[in-house]
């Protein structure tokens, strides 16, 4: 069974037969469905079953020439509500099945974002039509978590916020210049990173790391689309799974000026969520590439 089913309120599904019944229900009573040509006589299809507002189960498979459907895989999903990035996105197919991974190199984060592509059918349709690459795309990312906790925020006044915003804008300009090959910008960034490292090393001897680091995102484990995150909660909402009645928390997080949606089962969350507090956890990252051609 998929590890992240519990993130959308399906922690109570313990046996495979229960999952199979849910997959069948998602196909027969889907909330939305999408198709596109796959081979000369086959269609690739994706059925989405919404289990709570903005989240649910997606089932993907193939219709053959006799109109018989065989599902290949399923996965839980959370629909993103934020425009997370305006940077270019590269998409590549997974080796073992007809699913895709997206790659986005966003300067705000400092790491390459690798995510599971949600609007796969739209991408395959554009790919088959020979319309790639698309110009002017944007990206909405989301994350599913099965372990997380709530941390209190770092106290900041208006002057501190303005200082952080100014430093962030200056660093973004330097990163853009470094990306274009400016050697002086590269040297400046290297020295800044070294100064930050030495400053943190000195302060960590008598301070907790989470009083020094406000937010972060870094790769986690051996799977490339899983990340350890610490982000400020800008919006939070508790929703109920319509099948299991399990409570699921939905957050809008801000991580280094990048906004994304995250959901976690109430059973897996430690602490009391509130706007302004921080969420720390491990997420499986998903995303949708947004463009008029990807309808």
C-alpha positions in Angstrom: 0.0 0.0 0.0 1.1 3.6 -0.6 2.9 5.0 2.4 1.2 8.4 2.1 -2.4 7.2 2.1 -2.7 8.2 5.7 -1.8 11.8 4.9 -5.2 12.3 3.2 -7.1 10.6 6.0 -6.8 6.9 5.1 -4.8 5.7 8.1 -7.6 3.2 8.9 -7.1 1.2 5.7 -5.1 -1.7 7.0 -5.7 -4.4 4.4 -5.1 -4.5 0.7 -8.7 -5.5 0.0 -9.9 -2.3 1.5 -7.6 -0.3 -0.8 -8.8 -2.3 -3.8 -12.4 -1.4 -2.9 -11.4 2.2 -2.7 -9.6 2.1 -6.0 -12.6 0.6 -7.6 -14.9 3.3 -6.1 -12.5 6.0 -7.4 -12.8 4.6 -10.9 -16.5 4.1 -10.9 -17.5 7.2 -8.9 -14.6 9.5 -9.8 -14.9 13.3 -9.1 -13.0 14.0 -12.3 -11.4 12.0 -15.1 -9.0 12.8 -17.9 -7.9 10.9 -21.0 -5.4 11.1 -23.8 -4.1 8.9 -26.6 -1.2 6.6 -25.5 -0.5 4.2 -28.4 -2.3 3.8 -31.7 -5.2 1.8 -30.1 -4.9 2.7 -26.4 -5.9 5.6 -24.1 -4.1 6.6 -20.9 -6.6 7.6 -18.2 -6.5 9.3 -14.8 -9.4 9.1 -12.3 -9.5 11.4 -9.3 -11.7 10.7 -6.3 -11.9 13.7 -3.9 -12.1 12.5 -0.2 -11.8 15.9 1.4 -11.6 19.4 0.0 -8.6 19.6 -2.3 -7.3 16.1 -1.6 -8.1 12.5 -2.5 -7.0 9.4 -4.5 -5.8 9.4 -8.1 -5.9 6.2 -10.2 -4.0 5.9 -13.5 -4.2 3.1 -16.1 -4.9 2.2 -19.7 -8.0 1.6 -21.9 -7.2 -1.0 -24.5 -8.8 -1.3 -28.0 -11.8 -3.2 -26.5 -12.4 -0.3 -24.1 -11.3 -2.4 -21.1 -9.6 -0.5 -18.3 -6.7 -1.9 -16.4 -5.2 0.3 -13.7 -1.4 0.5 -13.3 -1.0 2.5 -10.0 -2.7 4.8 -7.6 -1.5 7.6 -5.3 -2.9 10.1 -2.8 -2.9 13.7 -3.9 -3.2 17.2 -2.5 -4.1 20.0 -4.9 -1.9 23.1 -4.6 -3.6 26.5 -4.2 -0.5 28.7 -4.4 1.8 29.8 -7.3 5.0 28.5 -5.9 7.5 29.3 -8.6 7.8 31.1 -12.0 11.0 29.3 -12.9 11.3 26.9 -15.9 10.3 23.3 -15.2 11.8 20.2 -16.8 9.7 17.0 -16.9 11.0 13.4 -17.3 9.2 10.0 -17.3 9.8 7.6 -14.5 11.5 4.3 -15.6 9.1 1.8 -14.1 5.6 3.2 -15.1 3.8 5.9 -17.0 4.3 8.6 -14.4 6.5 11.7 -14.5 8.8 13.8 -12.3 9.2 17.5 -12.6 12.4 19.4 -11.8 12.6 23.1 -11.0 15.7 25.1 -10.0 14.3 28.0 -7.9 16.7 30.5 -6.5 14.6 31.3 -3.5 15.2 27.8 -2.0 18.8 27.1 -3.0 18.1 23.4 -3.8 16.7 21.8 -6.9 13.0 20.9 -6.4 12.1 17.5 -7.7 8.4 16.6 -7.5 5.8 14.1 -8.6 3.8 15.5 -11.5 0.1 15.6 -10.9 -1.3 16.8 -14.2 0.4 13.9 -16.1 -2.4 13.5 -18.7 -2.2 17.2 -19.8 1.6 16.9 -20.2 1.3 13.7 -22.2 -1.3 15.3 -24.5 1.1 18.3 -25.2 4.0 15.9 -25.6 2.1 13.8 -28.2 1.1 17.0 -30.0 4.8 18.0 -30.3 4.2 21.4 -28.5 7.2 21.1 -26.1 8.9 23.0 -24.7 6.3 25.3 -23.2 7.3 28.9 -22.6 5.9 30.9 -19.6 5.0 28.1 -17.3 4.4 28.5 -13.5 4.4 25.8 -10.8 2.1 25.0 -7.9 3.6 22.5 -5.4 2.2 20.6 -2.5 3.4 18.1 0.0 2.0 15.1 1.9 3.4 14.3 5.3 3.2 11.3 7.6 5.3 12.8 10.4 5.4 16.4 11.7 5.3 18.7 14.6 4.4 22.3 15.4 7.2 24.7 16.6 6.8 28.1 18.0 8.0 31.0 15.8 11.1 33.1 16.3 10.2 36.5 17.7 10.6 39.3 15.1 9.6 42.9 15.1 8.9 45.1 12.0 12.5 46.1 11.7 13.7 42.5 11.7 11.1 41.6 9.0 12.3 44.5 6.8 15.9 43.5 7.3 15.2 39.9 6.4 13.3 41.0 3.3 16.1 43.3 2.2 18.7 40.6 2.7 16.6 38.1 0.8 16.2 40.4 -2.2 19.9 41.2 -2.3 20.8 37.5 -2.2 18.3 36.7 -5.0 20.0 39.3 -7.2 23.4 37.8 -6.4 22.1 34.3 -7.3 20.7 35.5 -10.6 24.1 37.2 -11.4 26.0 34.0 -10.4 23.7 31.9 -12.6 24.7 34.1 -15.5 28.4 33.6 -14.8 29.3 36.7 -12.7 32.5 35.6 -10.9 32.3 38.5 -8.3 28.7 37.4 -7.4 29.9 33.8 -7.0 32.7 34.9 -4.7 30.4 37.1 -2.7 27.9 34.3 -2.2 30.7 31.9 -1.2 32.0 34.3 1.5 28.4 35.0 2.7 27.8 31.2 3.1 31.0 30.8 4.9 30.2 33.7 7.3 26.7 32.2 8.0 28.3 28.8 8.7 30.8 30.2 11.1 28.2 32.4 12.8 25.8 29.4 13.3 28.6 27.2 14.5 29.5 29.7 17.2 25.9 30.3 18.4 24.9 26.6 18.3 27.1 25.9 21.3 24.6 27.6 23.6 21.4 28.0 21.5 18.9 25.6 20.0 19.1 25.4 16.2 15.4 26.3 15.7 15.9 29.6 17.4 18.6 30.4 14.8 17.1 28.9 11.6 13.7 30.3 10.7 12.8 28.0 7.7 14.5 25.5 5.5 13.9 22.8 2.9 16.4 20.0 2.2 16.3 16.6 0.5 15.4 13.7 2.8 16.3 10.0 2.5 17.2 8.3 -0.8 14.1 9.2 -2.8 14.6 12.4 -4.7 11.0 13.8 -4.2 11.0 13.7 -0.4 12.1 16.7 1.6 12.6 17.7 5.2 10.9 21.1 5.7 10.5 23.8 8.3 8.0 26.5 7.3 5.9 29.3 8.7 2.2 28.5 8.7 0.3 31.3 6.8 -3.0 29.5 6.6 -4.3 26.4 8.4 -7.6 24.4 8.2 -8.8 21.1 9.5 -10.9 19.0 7.1 -12.6 15.6 7.4 -12.1 12.6 5.1 -15.6 11.7 3.8 -15.0 7.9 4.0 -13.1 7.4 7.2 -14.1 10.6 9.1 -10.4 11.1 10.0 -9.2 14.6 10.6 -6.6 16.1 8.3 -4.7 19.4 8.7 -4.0 21.5 5.6 -1.4 24.2 5.8 -0.1 26.9 3.5 3.6 27.2 4.4 6.1 29.9 3.6 9.6 28.6 3.2 12.2 31.2 2.1 9.5 33.1 0.2 8.2 30.0 -1.5 4.6 29.1 -0.8 3.2 25.6 -0.8 0.4 23.5 0.5 1.0 20.6 3.0 -1.4 18.2 4.5 -1.0 15.7 7.4 -3.2 13.4 9.3 -4.2 14.7 12.8 -2.9 11.3 14.2 0.6 12.1 12.9 0.9 15.7 14.0 2.4 16.7 17.4 1.4 20.1 18.7 -1.4 22.6 18.1 -1.4 24.3 14.7 -2.0 28.1 14.4 -1.2 30.8 11.9 2.3 32.2 12.7 3.6 29.0 14.2 6.0 26.7 12.2 5.5 23.2 10.8 8.5 20.8 10.8 8.2 17.5 9.0 9.0 15.3 6.1 7.0 15.6 2.9 6.5 13.8 -0.3 6.4 16.7 -2.9 3.9 16.8 -5.7 3.3 19.6 -8.2 1.3 20.8 -11.2 2.8 22.7 -14.1 0.5 25.6 -15.0 0.1 26.8 -18.6 -2.8 27.5 -21.0 -1.8 24.4 -23.0 -2.0 22.2 -20.0 -5.8 22.3 -19.6 
